[in-house]
Amino acid sequence: MHRRLFRLCLVVLAAWHPAPGAPAFARDMGNQPYDKGLALIDAGDVEGALALWIEARINLAAAGIDDPRIGRAFVEAVARYGLEDYGEIATDVFYWGFSGGPGPPGAHTGEEIRAEGRRTFALADSLVAEHWGEVGHEDPASLALAIKRFWIERDPTPATPVNERLLEHWRRVAHARERFVYNHESPYRTDDRGTFHVKYGEPDDITRGHASVDAYEEALYGIPGYLRMVVDRSPQFEIWRYEAIRPREDTYFLFGNTDGSGPFRHVDGLHRMLPSNSWTRSGNRRIRASDVLQLVYYADLAEAGGPFALRYQELDRLWLASGRGPATGALDAATTRFSTADVREARRPRPPARSDYDDSPTSVLSGQLARILDGAEPRLLALAVSSPRWTPSMTPAVTGGKLDLAAYTTRSTAIVRDRDLNELLRAGMIGANNEGDLFKLVVRHIGAMRHLSVAVEHAGAGGEADSARRVLPGQQHFRIGEPLRRDAGEFEVGDLLVGLPPPDGYDTGDWEWPLLPGTRFWRDDPLRVHFEIYHPANAPAGTLRNLELQITIVPGGRLGTLDPPTPATIAAGELASIGVSLQSRAPDDAHFFDLDLRNEPAGLLWVVIRATDPETGATRFRTAPVTLLEN
């Protein structure tokens, strides 16, 4: 332990003082540090490999070079060998490796990036994985940044230097590689069970065995003995049951030998495990072999409960209802219904990745980001309203039956990153009211800024209750566009802020905006939209100018994409808009309006405004996404 801590200290010092001649050193390195590190691990010197890779990271970074192989291998080694002391450095090295820069000379890093993309986006839905799979072949640098962004935005504690979720992911990978190796077809060099383990963790229950016809079942159901010899291949199976990855229902995943004796894979139903030659009727036989196999195989799978037990019970009744065996029409109908339901279930979007960090209590955070102008200076405005999500305590004798939330303190942090997602700025947000739930930050907006994270932590202020001592993190992430135009003669509009009007009696303190930030609304909620107008043409300071405002609500599904609408897509969609005449005071003025959403469809909506200065014809187009919830 002392040796490890000493080495960590040396690493931290080295990070502040890149080695002399680092660029020349980096040019000559090629594959050497990566390969030498692997050799050290094979020889049992894991910490020696980490020290070598840290030195390489320092020198390569000084030369403007990234190495995704080292980034991946470093965090993999830390997770596999349980070197928790290296968690902070592992996070840093991984982020550096996937910053989208050029790799070491002579090193073919594109395939490493594509492989990591497959490992990363297996955690997302299939459309996202397919998209980044296509991007990776044409533009590995963009894929590398997408991987980095994926993990930055899933860090449960973004205000700390350790990404616990990333390390948990690689611990799951290491565990899967030890246990699930019937084949190596998954992105993690495991069989399909490894993919589900990495995505969802350990299942709540596993049922495993071999499905087969036995002598008792032959006698009970009158099954001809030749079937066992001809078509029963006794496929192996496992059923994984998860209790909480979908609300109010258990989720089952079936793994088995395809076609009875083929590769062990995730299958979308028992029909995939039946031999292909069992589905045809031969000669004058009334019952297909597949009908028999479904019955007895479901008997073995029924131990897992759920749909497997229900299907076995149905088939069992069909077979025992008549001494002559079931009607073929009833069997065909059941087979079709089962396979259709299984295929439909397989096409249903899978739940998002599950983790102890993802599922742990968090703080409620609703933030907004807007580009604004302060005179001639572009600014970024970040707003946040938050509260802890822990159970309040009931003290009737003291409070008269009211629920009291334990005392807590709040810390909100804004983290700004550049186009390579390297940190540019970290600043504490300023509290705006006495309740401690409104925070704001205004910073100078420079062109290099491309990504902003808002992180909030609520820490208990003391007391005996466990909830009073917890720190509950919450976070939101935003993409940053180009700075607004600063030319005083050029018409400009700030980004939209959306939210709810503050309720009567709510302490807004020195909150300057007429709304509480929010993007999720019930149908009866009034949606308030705030924006600022700058530089109406030829308008002396203090005078009012007439502007034209067009307001459109665009259902997300109408566009067939989650991307923001454009003027062209709105025109093509023939959507209804509201035209409003607006007076705005020069040189800048703030405005807001309320919208009634009760007649809009639930789901993603885009609030769109098109502001036009009639004097010059200049038009600015601004959008904001909101989600309307079902009542």
Buried (B, 14 or more C-beta within 10 A) or exposed (E): EEEEEEBBEEBEEBBEEBEEEBEEBBBEBEBBBBEBBBEBBEEEBBBBBBBBBBBBBBBBBBBEBBBBBBBBBBBBBBBBBEBEBBBBBBBBBBBBBBBBBBBBEEBEBBEBBBBBBBBBBBBBEEEBBEEBBEBBEEBBBBBBBBBBBBBBBBBBBBBBEBBBBBBBBBBBBBBBBEEBEBBEBBBBBBBBBBBBBBBBBEBEBEBEBEBBBBEEBBEBBEBEEEBBEBBBBBBBBBBBBBEBBEEEEBBBBBBBBBBBEBEBBBBBBBBBBBBEEBBEEEEEEEBBBBBBBBBBBBBBBBEBBBBBBEBBEBBBEBBEEEEEBBEEEBBEEBBEEBBEEBEEEEEEEBBEBBBEBBEEEBBBBBBBBBBBBBEEEBBBBBBBBBBBBBEEBEEEEEEEEEEEBBEBEBBBBBBBBBBBBBEBBBEEBEBBBEBBBBBBBBBEBEEEBBBBBBBBBBBBEEEEBEBBEBBBBBBBBBEBEEBBBBEEEBBBBBBBBBBBBBEEEBEBEEBEBBBBBBBEBEBEBEBBBBBBBBBBBEBEEEEEBEBBBBBBBBBBEBBEEEEBBEEEBBEEBEBEBEEBEBEBBBBBBBBBBEBEBEEBBBEBBBBBBBBBBEBEEBBBBBBBBBEBEEE
